[in-house]
Amino acid sequence: MKSIIKRFFDIIFSTIAVVVFLPIVLISWIILLFGTKSNGFFFQKRVGQYGKLFTIYKLRTMHRKTETISKVGFFFRKYKLDELPQFLNVLKGEISLVGPRPDIQGYYDVLQGENRKILELKPGITSEASIKYYNEEELLQQQENALEYNDTVIFPDKVKLNLEYYYNHNLLIDIKIIIKTLF
């Protein structure tokens, strides 16, 4: 029953978000089309619920050839505008509004023991971990070895936060997380 209510909430909220944000996405897409010299969209395989791969939708913020963040891309990333197309992933049922952020292969899909419970959750657009690490790119840029810092500090903390969500999630907590994300 809890998952039916969550899915219903996801559909209603995402439908409204798609309608409201469609003009912003279209304008952003046109700007990024030229700013990144690409088709303006970014598609990537991510690990979803039960370890199943799916394609996440984002606006492209990096130059296609150099794979460096474009000047306008910094703005879109800072305000998370590049994430808006993910409401389509929610409507398709691949992700939820709230849940662990979907990651690339080699992270959630290789968790062991109790931590694998996280894979039972549908990934989400936002979570306590994504709120805590809203400035993750900046944190990583400050590190001498960004990958090591991510793998030994940030990712384990995200696992802890996502496991807490696994044991305690409900619609009220989801609404609180959405409100924290907006503000």
N, C-alpha and C positions, 0 to 999 in steps of 0.2 A: 504494500500500500504506500509506504514511504517513497519508493522509487516512482510510482505512478504520479504522486503529487509533485515530486521534484521534476519529472518530465513535463507535466502540464505547466508548471511554473516556468520552466526553460522555454517552452514553445511560446507562451504568452509574452514573456519578457523579451525574447529574441525577435519575435515578429514585430513588436513595437520598436525595438532598437533598429532593426533593418529599415523600417519605414522612416524613422526619425533621422538615422545617420546616413541614409542613401545619398542625399545631396553632398554631404561632407566626404563620403567615400569617393563619389564621382569626381569632385573637384580635386581631392587629394590624388586620385589616380592620374588625372591629367597632369598635375604638377610633377608627380613622380615619374611619369612617362618620359618627360623631358629631362628631369633632374637626375635620373639614373641611366638614361639612354637604354631603356629596356621596355618590356611590355607593361611595366608598372605593378605587376603582381609577383608574389613569391609563393611557391608551393614546395612543401617539404614533407617527407615521411616522418611521422612521429609515432611514438609508442602510445597506444590507447588502452582502453579497458581490457583486462585479461591478456595484455601484451600484444594485442592485435594492432597492426600498423594501419594508419590512415594518413591522408594528405591534409595538412593544415593550410589554411588560406591566410595570407597576409599581404599587405602592400609592400612592394620592394623598396627598401631604403638604401640599398647598396648598388654601386655601379656594377653592371653585369660583368664587364671584363676585368676590372681591377679588384673587385670584391672589397672595396673600401666604402665606408658610409659616405653617402653624398652630403653636400652642404644642407640641402633641404631634408635629407634623411634624418639628420640629428634632431631636427624639430619634431618630426613625426614620431620618432622613437621616444623622445623626452615626454611627449604628451600621449603616448601609447596609441596614436591614431593609426599606426600600421597594423594594429591588432583588430580593428573594427570588422574586417571581413570574416573573422572567426564566428560571428553570430550566425553565419551560414553553416559552419560546422555544428553549431548547437542545434539549429533547425534540422539538420540531417541526422542528429542523434549520435554523432561521433564524440562530441564533448558536451559538457554541461556548463552552466554559468559559473558554478563554484565546484572546485575540485582541484587536485594536484595539476599544476601546469604540465602539459604533455612535453616530454623531452625526446631527444634523439635516441637512437639505439645505443646501448652501452651504459645506461644509467638505471632507470626503473626496471627495465626488463632483466637485469642481472642481479637484482636484490635477492637476498637470502633470508630464510627463516620468517619470522613475524613481519619483517619489513615488506615481504611480498604481498601482504594484505592490501597495500596501496594499489596494486594492479586490479583489485576488485572494484575500485572506484572508477567512475567515468572521469577522465581528465576535465579540467575546467579552464575558463578564461581567467578566473581569479581565485586566490586562495590566501590563507594567512601567510604562507611562505612567499607568495608573489608580492604581497603587501610589504612584508618585512624586507624583502630584497628588491624593492622597486627600482633601486639604483645599482643593480648588480653589475651592469657594464662598467660603471664608474669604479666600483669596488675592485673589480678584476683588473682594470687598467692601472690601479695603484700598486698592484702586487708584482713582485719580481718574477714569480712563476704563477701566472694566472690559472693555468690548468690544474696545477697542484693545489692551489688555494681553493679552487672550486671543488675539487674532488675530496679534499680533506676537511674543509671547513663549511662551505656553503651547502653543498649537496647533502652531507649528513644532517645538517640542521633542517634542511627542507624535508628530508625523510622523517625526522622527528615530528615536525609540525604537521605533515600530511598524515602521519600515523595517528596523531591526536585527533585530527579531523575524522579519520576513519572510524574511530571509536565513539565520537560524540556528535556527528553531523545530524542535522535536522533542518527543516525549512527555516526556523527562526535564526539559527546560526548562519545559514546561507544568506538570509536577508541582511544580517549584521555585517557579514563579510562584503556583500555588495555595497552597502552604505559606506563602509570604511574605504573601499576601493574608490568610490566616487569622490570622497573628500580627503 
